[in-house]
Amino acid sequence: MQPFTTMTGLVAPVDRVNVDTDAIIPKQFLKRIERSGFGQFLFYEWRFDEEGKEIPSFSLNQPQYSGASVLISRANFGCGSSREHAPWAILDYGFRCVIAPSFADIFYNNCFKNGILPIKLSEEQVEDLFQRTAHHSGYKLHIDLENKQLTDDYGLSCSFDLDEHRRQFLLQGLDDIGLTLQHEDAIAAYEAKHAERLAASAS
């Protein structure tokens, strides 16, 4: 998993509350078994009409947000079913950071396992980001995970809270498997001793 330390990214808004995982990646696209390829289906039913044509009013279809890597949205982002395909789709589309006032717990946890930084800010702070995104063409945020800081080129400077264990996951680019492999030598030594004990008891 790619480590996350600092980034500067174009911001795209999805101005809706209770964005659920079926909206993020509709169920008909869950047949793939690999993690890649889901980005094209992100917010599919909001991005495309019944004929598969782009809906111009949806933010991600607007040219000023092309290439965005920071997504801002409203409260309870990622609610609904626990499908891990939701963060897969977000990451595959190009987003490495999602900012909202609150997240569904399972989605929030899945973000860290897939290299996405979910940032919780107050309703007022998120509203300020929406206003800044609307008023500044090509609005970008500078995200410093080392110091848990958000800044922009227009005077914004705010901190965000994050559990230290999860922060280290992202800083080191580790998922659960990667964390376990850090102790590979100790695991191998334990297994060797266990095998010796089994052999001794069998003789």
C-alpha positions as CSV (number, residue, x, y, z in Angstrom):
1,M,0.0,0.0,0.0
2,Q,1.3,3.4,-0.9
3,P,2.3,5.5,2.2
4,F,0.4,8.7,2.8
5,T,2.5,11.5,4.3
6,T,1.6,14.8,2.6
7,M,-0.3,15.6,-0.5
8,T,-1.8,18.5,-2.5
9,G,-5.0,17.7,-4.3
10,L,-7.7,19.3,-6.3
11,V,-11.0,19.2,-4.4
12,A,-14.3,17.9,-5.7
13,P,-17.6,18.3,-3.9
14,V,-20.4,15.8,-3.5
15,D,-22.9,18.0,-1.6
16,R,-25.2,15.3,-0.2
17,V,-25.8,13.8,3.2
18,N,-26.0,10.1,4.0
19,V,-24.1,9.0,0.9
20,D,-24.4,5.3,1.1
21,T,-22.2,2.6,-0.2
22,D,-24.8,1.6,-2.9
23,A,-24.6,5.1,-4.3
24,I,-20.8,5.0,-4.1
25,I,-20.6,1.6,-6.0
26,P,-23.9,0.2,-7.1
27,K,-24.5,-3.5,-6.4
28,Q,-24.5,-4.6,-10.1
29,F,-20.8,-3.8,-10.3
30,L,-19.7,-6.0,-7.4
31,K,-19.0,-9.1,-9.5
32,R,-15.2,-8.3,-10.0
33,I,-12.9,-10.1,-7.6
34,E,-9.9,-7.9,-7.9
35,R,-9.6,-4.5,-6.3
36,S,-9.0,-2.5,-9.5
37,G,-11.4,-1.3,-12.1
38,F,-14.1,0.0,-9.9
39,G,-13.4,3.7,-10.3
40,Q,-15.3,3.9,-13.6
41,F,-18.4,2.9,-11.7
42,L,-18.1,5.3,-8.8
43,F,-21.4,7.2,-8.1
44,Y,-22.5,5.5,-11.4
45,E,-26.3,6.3,-11.0
46,W,-25.5,9.9,-10.2
47,R,-23.0,10.3,-13.0
48,F,-24.9,8.6,-15.8
49,D,-28.4,8.5,-17.0
50,E,-30.3,5.3,-18.1
51,E,-28.7,5.5,-21.6
52,G,-25.2,5.7,-20.0
53,K,-24.7,9.3,-20.9
54,E,-23.0,11.7,-18.4
55,I,-25.3,13.9,-16.3
56,P,-23.7,17.3,-16.7
57,S,-25.1,18.7,-13.4
58,F,-23.3,16.1,-11.3
59,S,-20.0,17.6,-9.9
60,L,-17.6,14.8,-11.0
61,N,-18.8,15.2,-14.6
62,Q,-17.8,18.9,-14.6
63,P,-14.4,19.7,-16.2
64,Q,-13.2,21.9,-13.3
65,Y,-13.1,18.8,-11.1
66,S,-11.3,16.5,-13.5
67,G,-8.3,14.9,-11.8
68,A,-9.5,15.6,-8.2
69,S,-7.9,13.6,-5.5
70,V,-9.7,15.1,-2.5
71,L,-13.5,14.5,-2.0
72,I,-15.6,16.6,0.3
73,S,-19.1,15.6,1.3
74,R,-21.7,15.8,4.1
75,A,-22.5,13.9,7.3
76,N,-22.7,10.1,7.5
77,F,-20.7,9.4,4.4
78,G,-20.3,5.7,3.6
79,C,-23.4,4.5,5.4
80,G,-25.4,1.4,4.3
81,S,-23.9,-2.0,3.6
82,S,-20.3,-2.8,4.6
83,R,-19.0,-3.5,1.1
84,E,-15.2,-2.9,0.9
85,H,-15.8,-2.2,-2.8
86,A,-16.8,1.4,-1.8
87,P,-13.3,2.5,-0.8
88,W,-11.9,0.5,-3.7
89,A,-14.0,2.5,-6.1
90,I,-13.0,5.8,-4.4
91,L,-9.3,5.0,-4.5
92,D,-9.4,3.6,-8.1
93,Y,-11.1,6.8,-9.3
94,G,-8.2,8.8,-7.9
95,F,-9.3,10.1,-4.5
96,R,-6.8,9.6,-1.6
97,C,-8.7,11.7,0.9
98,V,-12.3,12.1,1.9
99,I,-13.5,14.9,4.1
100,A,-16.9,14.9,5.9
101,P,-18.4,15.8,9.3
102,S,-18.9,12.1,10.0
103,F,-18.5,8.6,8.5
104,A,-20.2,5.2,8.9
105,D,-17.9,3.2,11.1
106,I,-17.2,0.2,8.7
107,F,-16.5,2.5,5.8
108,Y,-14.3,4.6,7.9
109,N,-12.2,1.6,9.0
110,N,-12.1,0.2,5.5
111,C,-10.5,3.5,4.3
112,F,-7.4,3.0,6.3
113,K,-7.0,-0.6,5.1
114,N,-7.0,0.7,1.5
115,G,-4.7,3.8,1.8
116,I,-7.4,6.4,2.0
117,L,-7.3,9.2,4.6
118,P,-10.8,10.0,5.9
119,I,-10.8,13.3,7.8
120,K,-13.6,14.4,10.1
121,L,-14.2,18.1,10.5
122,S,-17.1,20.1,12.0
123,E,-20.2,20.9,10.0
124,E,-19.0,24.5,9.9
125,Q,-15.5,23.6,8.7
126,V,-16.9,21.4,5.9
127,E,-19.3,24.1,4.9
128,D,-16.3,26.5,4.6
129,L,-14.6,24.0,2.3
130,F,-17.6,23.8,0.1
131,Q,-17.7,27.6,-0.1
132,R,-14.0,27.8,-0.9
133,T,-14.3,25.1,-3.6
134,A,-17.2,27.0,-5.2
135,H,-15.4,30.4,-5.1
136,H,-11.9,29.4,-6.2
137,S,-11.6,27.7,-9.6
138,G,-9.2,24.7,-9.3
139,Y,-9.3,24.8,-5.5
140,K,-6.7,22.7,-3.9
141,L,-6.0,21.5,-0.3
142,H,-2.6,20.8,1.2
143,I,-2.8,17.8,3.5
144,D,-0.1,17.1,6.0
145,L,-0.7,13.8,7.8
146,E,2.6,14.1,9.8
147,N,1.3,17.1,11.6
148,K,-2.5,16.5,11.1
149,Q,-2.9,19.9,9.3
150,L,-5.0,21.2,6.4
151,T,-4.0,24.3,4.5
152,D,-4.8,26.1,1.3
153,D,-3.5,29.0,-0.7
154,Y,-6.1,31.4,0.7
155,G,-5.3,31.5,4.4
156,L,-6.9,28.3,5.6
157,S,-5.1,26.4,8.4
158,C,-6.9,23.9,10.5
159,S,-6.0,20.7,12.4
160,F,-7.8,17.4,12.4
161,D,-7.8,14.5,14.9
162,L,-6.9,11.0,14.0
163,D,-6.2,7.9,16.1
164,E,-2.4,7.4,16.2
165,H,-2.6,3.7,15.4
166,R,-4.5,4.5,12.2
167,R,-2.2,7.4,11.4
168,Q,0.8,5.1,11.5
169,F,-1.0,2.6,9.2
170,L,-1.2,5.3,6.5
171,L,2.2,6.9,7.1
172,Q,3.9,3.5,6.8
173,G,1.6,2.3,4.0
174,L,0.5,-0.8,6.0
175,D,-2.6,-2.8,5.9
176,D,-3.4,-5.6,8.4
177,I,-1.3,-8.1,6.4
178,G,1.6,-5.6,6.2
179,L,1.4,-5.0,9.9
180,T,1.6,-8.7,10.6
181,L,4.6,-9.2,8.3
182,Q,6.5,-6.7,10.3
183,H,6.7,-9.5,12.9
184,E,7.6,-12.2,10.4
185,D,10.9,-13.2,12.1
186,A,9.2,-13.6,15.5
187,I,6.4,-15.6,13.9
188,A,8.9,-17.9,12.1
189,A,10.8,-18.4,15.3
190,Y,7.6,-19.3,17.2
191,E,6.6,-21.8,14.5
192,A,10.0,-23.4,14.6
193,K,9.9,-23.9,18.3
194,H,6.3,-25.2,18.1
195,A,7.4,-27.7,15.5
196,E,10.3,-28.8,17.8
197,R,7.9,-29.3,20.7
198,L,5.6,-31.4,18.5
199,A,8.5,-33.5,17.3
200,A,9.7,-34.1,20.8
201,S,6.3,-35.1,22.1
202,A,5.8,-37.5,19.2
203,S,9.2,-39.3,19.9
